[in-house]
Amino acid sequence: MEEHKYEITYIIRPDLEEGAKNDLVARFDKVLTDNGAKLIDSKDWSKRRFAFEIGGYNEGVYHVINLTTAEKTALDEFDRQSKYSDDILRHMIVRR
């Protein structure tokens, strides 16, 4: 199967401690790699103010992951788990 490039952007709640944020990022990076994705990079973008309140927060830490994968299993699992995480306010998966 042919591999495709994807970009995942997700917003982490701003009051999360640095150690907990690093654990969260590592956990979701592992979800992707355990399901067959190859990470190109995974990095914090910046803390930004929202145009409107999300879950009681006016700002959040944006995190961006670039990856390649041949199957959507990794993306589906990331999507499923991020919906249940209280630490991730929003996420978006885009095929590049």
N, C-alpha and C positions, 0 to 999 in steps of 0.2 A: 504494500500500500504506500501511497505517496504521503510524505509528511507535509504538514501545513504549519505556518507560523501564526501564533496567537499572542495577544496582549491582554493581560488581566490587570485591571485597576480596581483596587478596593480601598475603602475608607475605614480606618481604625479609629475608635473613639479616643478623644484627646486626653482623657484623664487616666489612661492606662499607663502603669509604670513602665520604665524602659526595659527592664528584665522581662516583664510579662509580655510586652509588645514583641520583643525578640523571640520569645517562646512561641507566640502566636504565628509570627511570620515563618519560623522554622517548621511548625506543625503543618501549615498550609503548603509550604514548599514540598514537604515530605508527601503530602496527599497527592500532589501532582507527579512527583518522581516515582512513587510506589505504583502508580497506575499507568506508567509507560511514557510520561512526558519527559522531554529533555529541556532543562532550564538554561536559557541563554544568560539572563541576569534577573536579579530580584533585588530591588532597592527602594528606599523611601524617596518619595518625590519631594514633598514639603508639607508643612502644616498650613492649611488654608481655611479661610472663613467661608461659610456657606451663604448662598443667596437666601435660603430659607432654613428654618430649623428642621433637623433630622433627628428623631428620637430624643428630643430634649437638648441636643447639642447645636451650637452655632458654628463650630469649627471641627476639623478632623485631620488626621494624618493620612495623606495619600500614599499608597504603596503600589508600585508597578512591577509586574512580572512579564518578561518576554520568554516565550517557550516555543518548542516545536513538538508536534505529536501527529501520529498517523491515525489514531483512533480517538473518539470523543470521550472515552471512558474517564480519563483524567479530568477533563473539563466538567463532565456531568457530576463527578464526585466532589470536585471543588465547589461547584454551584450548590449542591445539596448540603454540604457541611457548612458553607458560609451563611446559608439562610438560617441555620440553627445557632450560629455563634452570636452572642450578645455583644461581642467586642468588634464585630464588623458591621458598620452602619449601612453600607451599600457596596455593591460590586458590579463590575461590567466586564464581559468577555467579548473580545473583538478579534475576528480573523483578519490578519494583515495580508 
